[in-house]
Amino acid sequence: MYKYRLISKKGEGTFSEVLKAQSIKTGKYVAIKCMKNYFSSLEQVNSLREIQALRRLSPNPQIIKFYEILYDEPTGRLALVFELMDMNLYELMRSYKTEIPEYKVRNFIYQVLKALDHMHRNGIFHRDIKPENVLVADDIIKLADFGSCRGIHSKQPYTEYISTRWYRPPECLLTDGYYGGKMDLWGVGCVFFELLTTNPLFPGENEFDQISLIHKILGTPSAEVFEEFEKQTKTINIDFKPVVGTGIDKLLPAYVSEHAKDLMKLLLTYKAEDRISTKQALRHPYFKDIRSFESPIRSSPSPHSLRFFDADRAAGDDEKIDNKLPLIKNTAKKLSDTHNISQTTLADKTSCQTKNQMQENKKKQISTYKKNIYKSLY
């Protein structure tokens, strides 16, 4: 059992805030993710994409460790209990006053690719790769937030407005939802650049600005590529003037290795079919030193991956109840009754940033950054 302490509360209904809890047995802290929505039954809880994905992907060293589910049936509130990491990559970048050493960046990206390789082999792609969803503790990287994930073999088209705009690939921007697992690799390329420079690569202000930034750096692709995109959209007018991109090299620090530049270009390939896969990326020469120190452990897919992953279908339709993750049903008390605001310390209140705070910090940072770095592109 856990004793829960509230970090921040702005009013009733703000259950998407990240909470901290202290285990009575171990004395260790854990992270609590309170869901925004209300749930009418355990069946509805088990049909959540995030829970289905965690069931399939756990345990894995690069996937956030899941402990338990807290479901309060009378109120319909739901909270997921995870291991507590130190911070996310966005917070890590903000903590550095100078550049992050490249050997650290290489280690981080390798672990992110390991996590994605595990996901893709198990038939799932993340759809929201960004620094805020990559957690770190003692240089160990763990991927989190699987609420947007989908099955690689599920039916297209998908929703168009997925992923955070700055990390959204061309196939998401220029089609009516016709994209796949390779979109995760584009996100990794954007995060890779951001770790090396502590600034985002494509900070578009809207959809059109986003694709324009991509063209001004990578250049516009061939007419054949645009024709393929046009076949997959009825709502977007694809009519862009040919632009010769400035290239990524000019935006990277001088110390960045040639192998790093090569890998980044392979990750940020305009056409998804030509983009490098997770398996190929892990074998890239950039990671040769890391691979030489790895133990030759064979990694096999989860037993659940033998089944077709359909995130739109309730888990109860094709899985037995006894295979579900453990559920804790607290009918006697509300979740809010276990929170003691008076016991919250100042350290607890300031130990993590809310999403709104992060967004405000990003806006201030990007305003100056775009004027300086991208001035030559406009």
C-alpha atoms as one frame of an Amber mdcrd trajectory, in Angstrom:
protein
   0.000   0.000   0.000   1.072   3.585  -0.600   0.615   6.830   1.257  -0.242
   9.603  -1.210   0.843  13.217  -0.914  -0.437  15.903  -3.263   2.148  18.136
  -4.922  -0.089  20.736  -6.510  -3.809  21.285  -6.760  -5.503  24.197  -8.476
  -9.058  23.042  -7.936 -11.510  20.193  -8.307 -11.086  18.127 -11.451  -7.381
  18.772 -12.106  -6.435  15.093 -11.985  -3.909  15.253 -14.821  -1.331  16.750
 -12.433   1.623  14.540 -11.602   1.583  13.441  -7.964   4.159  11.909  -5.676
   3.616   9.088  -3.228   5.722   7.489  -0.541   5.791   3.733  -0.051   5.367
   2.769   3.581   7.302  -0.484   3.062  10.289   0.697   1.039  10.348   4.403
   1.792  10.792   5.113  -1.922   8.835   7.607  -3.933   6.666   6.635  -6.884
   4.946   8.718  -9.559   1.171   8.925  -9.825  -0.529   9.797 -13.091  -4.132
  10.843 -12.517  -6.330  10.515 -15.612  -8.478  13.431 -16.755 -11.471  11.316
 -17.742 -13.927   9.517 -15.508 -14.538   5.781 -15.899 -17.780   3.966 -15.265
 -16.442   0.406 -14.895 -13.356  -1.784 -14.584 -13.987  -2.983 -18.119 -13.644
   0.560 -19.424 -10.427   0.982 -17.420  -8.904  -2.147 -18.933  -9.742  -0.996
 -22.464  -7.428   2.027 -22.166  -4.658   2.054 -24.776  -2.050   2.954 -22.193
  -2.892  -0.033 -19.999  -3.031  -2.406 -22.949   0.352  -1.170 -24.168   1.937
  -1.459 -20.712   0.622  -5.013 -20.435   2.308  -5.932 -23.682   5.579  -4.017
 -23.303   6.449  -4.674 -19.657   8.889  -5.527 -18.260  11.648  -3.836 -20.244
  14.650  -1.774 -19.053  13.763   1.154 -21.356  10.007   1.211 -20.635   8.701
   3.013 -17.559   7.988   0.493 -14.802   4.313   0.155 -13.965   3.302  -0.737
 -10.399  -0.459  -0.684 -10.001  -3.807   0.830 -10.931  -5.908   2.817  -8.481
  -9.562   2.895  -9.447 -12.202   4.553  -7.302 -15.499   3.121  -8.550 -17.904
   5.509  -6.761 -16.267   8.613  -8.240 -14.980   7.065 -11.489 -11.470   8.386
 -10.844  -8.432   6.524 -12.104  -4.729   6.852 -11.282  -1.740   4.853 -12.567
   1.268   4.258 -10.317   4.731   4.246 -11.938   8.324   4.287 -10.782   9.599
   7.808 -10.146  12.340   9.111 -12.435  14.449  12.205 -11.777  13.205  14.318
 -14.687  12.366  14.300 -18.380  14.764  15.242 -21.195  13.276  18.720 -21.527
  14.020  19.462 -17.863  17.478  17.918 -18.253  18.299  20.229 -21.174  17.158
  23.257 -19.194  19.441  22.229 -16.314  22.569  22.455 -18.503  24.223  25.855
 -18.785  26.438  24.630 -21.642  26.090  21.898 -24.267  25.301  18.351 -23.155
  28.411  16.196 -23.816  27.980  14.187 -27.004  28.799  10.885 -25.306  25.792
  11.448 -23.037  23.555  12.319 -25.983  24.697   9.185 -27.814  23.851   7.075
 -24.765  20.407   8.690 -24.417  19.462   8.270 -28.082  20.635   4.662 -28.109
  18.335   3.881 -25.178  15.383   5.670 -26.813  15.934   3.591 -29.957  16.099
   0.426 -27.836  12.732   1.307 -26.311  11.188   1.971 -29.732  12.687  -1.213
 -31.173  11.004  -3.157 -28.365   7.709  -1.389 -29.082   7.818  -1.889 -32.850
   8.717  -5.572 -32.528   5.685  -5.950 -30.296   3.425  -4.333 -32.893   3.003
  -0.883 -31.298   4.203   2.588 -32.260   4.282   5.475 -29.800   3.038   8.465
 -31.882   4.226  11.126 -29.419   8.006  11.042 -29.184   9.219  14.289 -27.606
  11.608  15.275 -24.781   8.790  15.479 -22.214   7.889  11.806 -22.764  11.452
  10.525 -22.326  12.338  10.182 -18.637  15.824   9.964 -17.147  17.406   8.925
 -13.850  21.166   8.364 -13.387  21.655   8.413 -17.173  19.083   5.613 -17.571
  16.404   6.443 -20.147  12.835   5.192 -19.988  10.031   5.882 -22.437   6.683
   6.929 -20.943   3.161   8.128 -21.805   1.613   5.491 -24.061  -1.807   7.101
 -24.223  -1.447   7.902 -27.945   0.044   4.592 -29.096  -1.477   2.479 -31.861
  -1.025  -0.936 -33.392   1.383  -0.941 -36.325  -0.950  -3.202 -38.306  -4.187
  -1.429 -37.367  -6.303   0.095 -40.115  -5.461   3.518 -41.565  -6.231   6.394
 -41.686  -5.433   7.481 -38.155  -6.198  10.793 -36.518  -4.243  13.612 -38.195
  -3.527  15.789 -35.166  -1.376  13.349 -33.257   2.063  13.942 -31.783   3.305
  17.366 -30.731   3.604  19.649 -33.778   7.362  20.278 -33.519   8.047  16.532
 -33.699   5.404  15.670 -36.302   6.758  14.119 -39.551   5.766  15.178 -43.110
   3.434  12.194 -43.583   1.367  13.427 -40.620   1.355  17.018 -41.865   0.564
  16.326 -45.531  -1.850  13.365 -45.511  -5.241  12.603 -44.020  -3.849  10.249
 -41.393  -1.800   7.876 -43.548   1.310   7.230 -41.479   2.932   4.374 -39.562
   5.648   3.358 -37.124   8.361   5.292 -38.973   6.884   8.511 -37.573   8.550
   7.607 -34.247  11.971   7.699 -35.931  11.355  11.254 -37.158  10.583  12.218
 -33.564  13.850  10.644 -32.419  15.738  12.685 -35.022  14.166  15.897 -33.699
  14.971  14.955 -30.085  18.523  14.042 -31.156  19.078  17.527 -32.596  17.514
  19.157 -29.547  19.821  17.291 -27.151  22.898  18.372 -29.111  21.857  22.022
 -29.360  19.346  22.391 -26.447  17.009  23.987 -29.015  14.200  22.423 -31.093
  14.825  21.835 -34.797  11.397  22.660 -36.247   9.523  24.978 -33.835   6.588
  25.722 -36.148   3.851  28.056 -34.942   1.165  26.288 -36.980   0.827  23.452
 -39.514   1.911  25.544 -42.506   4.839  27.096 -40.622   5.879  23.623 -39.523
   6.146  22.197 -43.045   7.781  25.431 -44.258  10.540  25.081 -41.646  11.120
  21.491 -42.718  11.449  22.573 -46.364  13.806  25.450 -45.548  16.166  23.128
 -43.706  15.807  19.808 -45.545  14.646  21.229 -48.877  11.493  20.307 -50.772
  11.359  16.696 -51.980  10.844  15.572 -55.561   7.537  15.979 -57.404   7.034
  12.196 -57.203   7.020  12.327 -53.402   4.454  15.131 -53.407   2.290  13.128
 -55.816   2.245  10.217 -53.384   1.147  12.534 -50.582  -1.591  14.008 -52.799
  -3.077  10.538 -53.282  -3.524  10.309 -49.523  -5.245  13.621 -48.873  -8.460
  15.360 -49.876  -8.223  18.274 -47.477  -4.667  19.581 -47.996  -3.568  21.576
 -51.031   0.015  20.450 -51.690   1.531  23.277 -53.695   4.990  24.283 -52.473
   7.638  26.230 -54.317  10.931  24.338 -54.747  13.360  25.232 -51.962  16.992
  24.201 -51.585  17.427  23.427 -47.902  20.219  24.937 -45.845  20.933  21.523
 -44.344  21.132  20.390 -40.733  24.945  20.559 -40.556  24.980  24.361 -40.358
  22.727  24.310 -37.305  24.768  21.752 -35.355  27.718  22.625 -33.076  31.175
  22.148 -34.608  32.095  19.336 -32.200  29.309  16.995 -33.410  30.787  13.903
 -35.090  30.190  12.907 -38.703  28.542   9.662 -37.603  26.036  11.682 -35.544
  25.220  13.895 -38.529  24.784  10.870 -40.773  22.422   9.136 -38.350  20.366
  12.303 -37.885  19.899  12.670 -41.647  18.780   9.028 -41.893  16.238   9.622
 -39.109  14.990  12.856 -40.680  14.403  11.491 -44.176  11.379  13.170 -45.768
   9.810  10.014 -47.215   8.823   7.526 -44.491   9.625   4.461 -46.624  13.236
   5.624 -47.010  13.642   6.475 -43.336  15.903   4.256 -41.260  14.242   1.642
 -39.006  14.944   1.156 -35.294  16.853  -2.048 -36.003  19.036  -0.348 -38.616
  19.578   2.702 -36.393  20.819   0.553 -33.501  23.402  -0.980 -35.851  24.663
   2.398 -37.051  28.431   3.030 -36.598  27.582   5.909 -34.237  26.725   3.316
 -31.551  29.662   0.964 -32.162  31.296   1.700 -28.785  28.039   1.225 -26.873
  27.294  -2.082 -28.595  30.749  -3.416 -27.718  29.972  -3.033 -23.999  26.511
  -4.565 -24.176  25.840  -8.082 -22.935  24.758 -10.445 -25.713  21.256 -10.921
 -24.308  18.682 -12.118 -26.748  15.635  -9.894 -26.726  12.394 -11.621 -27.620
   8.908 -10.229 -28.175   6.358 -10.278 -25.385   3.993 -13.313 -25.421   1.152
 -10.846 -25.981   2.761  -9.681 -29.231   1.709 -12.940 -30.880  -1.776 -11.484
 -30.893  -2.888  -8.631 -33.067  -2.724  -5.347 -31.168  -5.898  -3.352 -31.678
  -5.916  -0.340 -29.396  -9.442   0.592 -30.462 -10.921  -2.660 -29.198 -11.616
  -3.272 -25.509  -9.099  -5.658 -23.944 -11.918  -7.818 -22.640 -12.930  -8.789
 -26.183  -9.838 -10.863 -26.871  -8.025 -11.376 -23.573  -8.942 -13.321 -20.475
  -9.619 -11.487 -17.244  -6.866 -13.354 -15.379  -4.271 -11.914 -17.762  -5.091
  -8.328 -16.929  -2.884  -6.056 -14.860  -3.781  -5.970 -11.151  -6.614  -3.632
 -10.298  -7.158  -2.028  -6.909 -10.736  -1.026  -6.266 -11.192   1.329  -3.337
 -14.930   1.656  -2.764 -14.660   2.880   0.807 -12.648   6.038   0.171 -12.225
   8.581  -2.582  -8.771   9.185  -3.992  -8.916  12.730  -2.694  -9.327  11.390
   0.860  -5.835   9.871   0.727  -4.193  13.208  -0.124  -2.961  15.290   2.759
  -2.100  18.748   1.454  -0.801  19.898   4.831   2.004  17.311   4.673   3.272
  18.537   1.318   6.731  20.011   1.662   8.152  22.933  -0.285  10.493  20.487
  -2.046   7.480  18.488  -3.208   5.820  21.587  -4.626   8.854  22.632  -6.635
  10.264  19.241  -7.631   8.473  19.047 -10.967   7.014  21.409 -13.534   3.436
  21.312 -14.711   2.726  21.085 -18.434   1.601  24.727 -18.478   4.871  25.871
 -16.894   6.886  23.887 -19.433   4.905  25.362 -22.294   5.427  28.914 -21.037
   9.171  28.316 -20.675   9.324  26.926 -24.212   7.521  29.937 -25.672  10.024
  32.347 -24.090  12.958  30.239 -25.239  11.742  29.768 -28.820  10.924  33.438
 -29.293  14.597  34.368 -28.943  15.890  31.210 -30.591  13.933  31.621 -33.823
  15.117  35.212 -34.237  18.770  34.204 -33.945  19.116  30.728 -35.461  16.453
  30.879 -38.164  16.959  34.492 -39.189  18.819  33.447 -42.340  16.020  31.079
 -43.344  13.272  33.648 -43.758
